[in-house]
C-alpha cells in the first residue's frame, strides 16, 4: 500500500517515524552533543511555538469574520465594531506574545549560552544574539524534525481558543535541560541524551496507540 493510500492514522504514523528516524540519523551523522541538542530544542520551541501562537491569534480573527459573513452578526455597524475590536485584540495579542514568549526565550537563551556557548565569549547577557546563525547551523535538523512532529498543532492552531500548548512545550524543554545537566554531571554517554530527547519528542507513541485502537 502506498503512502497516499494509507488511512489517516497510518499516514500520520509514517510521518512521525520519518521525523524520529531522520532526527536520530542526523544526531549520529553530525555527532551531536549536549550543545547541539539544547540549542536545537531552544530554536524549535521559539520558532514553532511563536508560529503556533500567531496562527491561534489569526484564527480568532477569522472566526469573528466568519460570524459576520454568515449573518450571525447582521447589523452593519455591529459587524464593523466586531471586526474592529477583533483586529485590536488580535494586534494586542500578537504584540503581547512577541514580548512575553519571545522575551522568555531571549532570557532563556542567555542562560543556556552560559553553559553551552554558541560562540566566543561576548560582552553582556545577550551578546549571544550575534551568534544566532550558529544556532541555526547546528540546530536545523532538530528544528525540521520538530516541525514535522508539530504539524497537527500548527494545522489546528487557528481553531484553538487557548494558547497553552507552546508554553507546555517550554516546560517540557526545561525538564529536558535538567536531564542534560544531570547527564553531564554524571558523565553519561551522550547516546543516552539522544535516546531521551528523540523518544521524548519524536517517537510516535500517540499514533501507534491510535492505530492499534482503531484496529
N, C-alpha and C positions, 0 to 999 in steps of 0.2 A: 504494500500500500504506500503510495507516495505521500509526501508531507502535506500536499494540498488536499488529500482525501481523508486525512486523519480527522476524527471528531475533535471538537474544541479542547477537551482535556488532554488528548494525545498531542495535539499541536503545541499546547502550552508546555507540556512536559518536554517535548523536543527542544523548544526554545530555551527552557530553563537548563536542560542538560548541556546545550551548546554554551550557555553562559558559564556554567560550572566548569566544564571541561576546558573551555577556552581560557578562562581565567587561571585555572590550575596550570595549564600548559605555559601560559605567559609567566607565571611565578617561577616555574622551573627554568624556562628558556632565558629569562632576564636575570636569574639568580637573585630574586627579591630577598631583602632582609627587612628588619623592622621599619626602617625609614620609608621604604617604598610602600609597605602596607599602610602605615599610618597616614602618609600624605595622599595615597590613593583613596582611602576612606574619607579623609577630610574634603578632598576635591569632589568626590561623589556626593557627600552629604550637602555641601554648599550648592553645587550646580543643580543637581536633581531635586533637592528639597526646595530650592528657590523657584525653580520652574514649576513644581507642583503647586506651590502657594499662589503663584501668579495665574496659573490655569484655574485654580479654585476661585480666585477673585473675578476673573473674566467670566467664569461660568455663572456666577451670581448675577452679573450684569445681564448676561444673555437670557437668564431665566425671567428677569423682570421685563426685558424687552419682549419676550415671547408672550407674557401675560397681556401686554398691550396689543400685540399683533393679533392674538386670538380673541380679543374682545373682552377679556376679563376686566380690563380697565378701559372703560368705554369713553369717558369724558375726555376731550382733547386736552383740557388744562390738567386733568389728573394724570394723563399719560406723560405730558411734558414734565410735571413735577416728579412723577415716579422715576422717569429716566434721569432727570437732573440730579435727584437725590442719590440714585444708584451710582451715577458716574462719580459724584463727590465721594461717596462711601468707598467706591472702588479705588479711586486715586489715593484716598487716605489709607486704605488697607495696603495697597501696593507700597506706599511710602513707609508705612509702619513696619511691614515685613522686611523691606530693604534695610531699614535701620536696625531693627531688632534681630532678625535672623542673620543678616549679613554682618552686623556688629558682633554678634555672638561668635561667629566663625572667625572674624578678624582677631578677636581676643584669644580664641582657642588656638588659632594658628600661631600667635605669638608664644603661647605656652608650649605648643609642640616644637616650635623652632628652637626652644631652649635645649631640648633633649635630643631632637632629631633635625639638626640644622639643614636647611636647603642649600646653603652656600657658605662662603666665608663669613665670618662674624661681621655683623654690621652694627652701626650705632642705633640705639633706640629699640623699643619693644617691637615696633612694626617695620624695622629695617628689612625683614624677610620678604616684604612685598615686592621688592625689586628682583627677587629670585623666583617669583611665581612661575615663570616659564619652565623652571626646573621641576616644579610640582606637576605640570602637565607632561613633561618629558618622561618622568618616572611613573606617573600615576594613570596615564591614559588607558592601559589595558583594564585596570580595575574600574575606571570610570565607564568604559564601554560595557563591561560585564554588568555593572550596576544598572546601566541604562536599560539593558535587555531585561534584567530581573525586575526592574521597576516599571515596566511598560504598562501593567494594569493600573498602577497608581496614577501614572501620568494620563492614561486614557480616561480614567474615571474621575480625575480631579475636577473637571468642570461641573460634574453632577454632585459633588460632595458639598455639604453645608458646613463642615468643620475644617480646621486647619491643623489637626493633631498629628497626622502621620509624619510629616517632615521632622517635627520635634521629637517624636518617638524614635525616629532613626538617629537623631543626635544623641539620645540617651543610649541607644544601642552602641553607637560609636564610642561613647565614653566608657561603657563597660568593657569593650574590647581593648581600649587603651590600658585599662587596669590589667587585663590579661597580658598585654605586651610587656608592661612594666614588671609583672611577676615573672614572666618567662625570661626576660633579660636578666633580672636579679638572680634567678635560679640557673642561668646559663643553659637553658634548654635548647635543644636542637631547633634551628629555625624552621624545620619542616613541621614542627608542632604548631607553629604560628600559622603556616599555610593551612593546615588541617582545620584549625579553629575558625579562621576567617572564612575560608571557602565553604565550609559546611554551614557556618552560622549565617552567612549571607546568601549563598547561591544554590546550595543543594535543594532540589525541588521536593521537599517533604510534602508541602501542601498539594501539589499537583499529583504526586503519587497516591496520596490518600484519596484525593478526589476521583482519580481514575479507578482505584480499587473499589471505592464505594459505588461508583456508577456500574461497574461490572457485577 
